[in-house]
Amino acid sequence: MKYAPGNNAMKKKGLLIGIGAVVLVIVVLIAAVASTYNGLVSKRESVDNAGAQIQTYLQRRADLIPNLVETVKGYASHEEDIYTDLAEARAKLNSASNAQEYTEADQSFESALSRLLVVVENYPDLKANENFIYLQDELAGTENRIATARKDYNDAVAEYNKAIKKFPAVIFAGMFGFEQADYFEAADGAEEVPTVSFE
Amino acid sequence: MKKIISMIVLLAAAVWLAAGSVVCSFAADFPKPQTGFFVNDFADVIDAGTEDELMSIGASLYKQTTAQVAVVTVDTIGDYSVEEYALELGRSWGVGTEKSNNGVVILLAVSERQVTIQVGYGLEGCLPDGKTGRILDEFAVPYLSEDDFSTGLAEAYKAVVTVIYEEYGVTPEIEYGAENYAQSSQSDYLGMAAPVIIILILILLFGGGRRRGRHIFIGPFFGGGFHGGSFRGGGGGFSGGGGSFGGGGASRGF
């Protein structure tokens, strides 16, 4: 009995330490969840940005076409079909509002572009034209940017998809609406980027 | 009790750290930059004198403008395209500063007989694809096709450097005959380049943060890990500053 107050004090102390530890665990958990959540948000943002970047470059490629067509027309005026197809594909691309439409427009665009570049092969003077070479470099560079942007997009998707499956994110990712993102996959035939060659 | 709780706390912290850590790795089959950084003659086709000259020009340009131009020669690029390979080098070496992305990689693949100029995001305005193609046609290909790799690369290097000096409005401190590389026909292309420039501006306005997707992931964890092209002191070594590339540029077979 003599030491009872001391015992009580010790018990209280122990209880306080216990409570403190529990609070600490909770704080750490909340911090972990918050940090993971923020990480997921920025990763999802990167996926969206990378997707937008692809569309920007598709647009850029479409915008190069009128100039290219003008130059080609000077040498190959009777290839009207291709010019019409290109113009239509470009209009489709301009009015595309979702990824699906973009992909479709892009496909018809690439097929028309390939045909244009085949036609070009028949006109050696055109191939030696400085303007044409310049535009063709712009086109090739843009193709390369599109390829790079698609790769970056898939990297961002991989990073994001991996992140939402990892512990502890996996516990609450679904709860907060973090769903798997889709990879960019070239549609059938679209993997063949029009080859711009200077041979 | 206390021990158990603290162990749980530690364990939770460890799991969290392990789960949250971001590993930043680069493909192992790409070479590391040499200490000179501006000239990386892995295929050993550039003669020593040219190498020294280009090194001084590169260092001088970097000192005056912070832009970095790296020339790289390799025996083979394997299954990669020459653009992919150069882009990967530019990104992983961080050619140019992280802030301005003002780097350029000139890559020669000897076996494939291909050459490319890849331009960092920040220099796409002054070095549009059409212009880099022209530089290759005018300055590099005539020599490269004769197997004079040293001269071809040096000419292309000087032409690129001259454009960058012009862009920054800086007069080169180093003498390399800059006037021979000035592109007098530049204005001919202005009209044609205008739409491209407008698009670039739009991209800059609306896509500013998008460029360095990879770095965004790393940022929160290793904030400030990249330095604007720092002088590594002693021995005249240089290193990349974290610049990034998006695939702009042109290539030629010869």
Interface residues (C-beta under 8 A of the other chain):
Chain A: G14 I17 G18 A21 V22 L24 V25 V28 L29 A32 S35 T36 N38 G39 S42 K43 E45 S46 N49 A50 A52 Q53 T56 Q59 R60 D63 L64 N67 E130 N131 I133 Y134 L135 Q136 D137 E138 A140 G141 T142 N144 R145 I146 A147 T148 A149 D152 D155 A156 E159 K166 F167 P168 A169 F198 E199
Chain B: M1 K2 I5 S6 I8 V9 A12 A13 V15 W16 A19 G20 E83 L87 P128 D129 G130 K131 T132 G133 R134 D137 Y189 M192 P195 V196 I199 L202 I203 F206 G207 G209 R210 G213 R214 I216 F217 P220 F245 G246 G247 G248 G249 A250 S251 R252 G253
